[in-house]
Amino acid sequence: MKWKYYIPAEWKPDERQTWEDVWLLPDDKTYHGGSIWLTIDSLTSAVEYLSEEQMRSLKVPAGGFHIDGTDMIVGVKDFTREEILNWTKVWLGESGFSVTELFEGTFEDFEGTNDEARAIAQAKEKLEKDDAIEPDGAT
């Protein structure tokens, strides 16, 4: 199955990140449900929010991974955008989904399909309203 993805953060060429959110929708015109909001963390990122005891109990080896629902920790220091997409395919396969291809969607494809997408849409709407309001005395 083909999957549409969207990464809500902007990446510069050759940039590396320690974690990323990836939104996923099946490429199926009849599907009208919510999107999957997947978070992929490197060990570098996981150390920031997990206790030392939690890190030891995970036992994520170098190059390995641990999946807990829609959270995935990967045994690497950081990722390129391409590596994030490869780990996304691993998550899909390990979670029981068939994946033949990932292709990039737009924010509009995902708008309203998960809590983060709804929050971003609300923030964008507020910014647009604020920008439309002219300050007192403006002409």
N, C-alpha and C positions, 0 to 999 in steps of 0.2 A: 504494500500500500504506500502511496505517496503521502507525505506530511508537509504541511505548510508551517513555517516557523517565523517567529519575530523575536528579535532581541531588542528590548526597550532602551538599552544604553547605546550610545554612539561609540564606535571603536575607530581609532586612528589606524592608518596602515602600520603594520608591524608592531602594534601595541599588544601587550600581554596583560592579562587580568588574573586575579586570584580567585574570583568567583563571578558567576553570571546567572541571570534569569533568562530562561528561554520559554516562550509561549508556543504551544503546539495545537494544531487543528488537523484532523484528517482531511485529505483532499477528496471530499465527498459532498457533492452538491445537495444531497438529501439530509446531511447532518446539520442540525441547528442547535446543538447543545453548547456547553461551555468549553473553553479551551483548557488545556493542561498548562499549569504554571509550574515549570520545572526549575529548581535552583541547583546549580552545580558548583560545588566548592572544591578548591584545592586544599591540600593539607595546611598550606600557609594561612588560608582564610579560616579553616576549621579551628585552628589553634586559638584564634582570636575570640571564639564564642563557646568553645567546649572546654571543660575542665581537663586537667592532666589525666585524671582517672578515666574520664570518658574517652579521651584520645587513646589511651592504652587498651581499653576494652574494645574499641573499634577494630584494631589490628588491620589497618588498611596498608597493605604493602606498597612499595614503590611500583607505580604503574598499575596497581589494582584499584578496586573501588568498593564502596559500601552504599547500598541503596536503602533508604527509609522513606517509603511512599514517594513523594515528589521532590525529595531532597536526596542529592547524591554527593558523596565525598570521594574525590579521586586522589590517589597517591602520587600527586605531582606538585611541584612548587607553584606553577602558574600555567596559563593557557594562551594560545593564540585563538583567534576567532574560529579558524578551521578546526582546531583541536576541540573547542567547545562543541562544535557541530558533530564531530566524530563521537564524543562522549554522549551527546544527545541520542545518536543512533544506538549506542550501547544501552542507554537507559530504556529506550523504546523496546528493544529486543528482549532485555532482561525483565521488562514489565509485561511481557506477553503480547506486545503489539508487533505486527508485521511491518517492516519498513523497507521499501525499495528505493526511496528517494526523499530527500529533504529539499524544499525550495523556499525561498524567502517570500514572505507576505508583507503586507503593509500594516501600519497601526490600525487603519480603518477596517481591515479584515478581522482584527481581533477586538476592536472596540466593544466594550460591554460584555466580553466573554469570560472575564475572571476579575477578581477583586482588585488586582493591581491595575488592570486596564481601565476599570471604572474610575479608580482614584486618579489616574493620570488624565483621563478625559475631563473629570471635574476640575482638576487643577488648570488644565489648558483653557477650559471655558471661563474660569475665574480670571485668568490672566488676560484673555481677550476682552472680557467685560471691563476690567480695570484699565486696559489700554484705550478702550473706547470712551472712557470718561475723561473729559478735559478738565484740567485744574481750574479752580475759581479764577476768574479774570482773564482766562485765555480767549483769544479771538480767532 
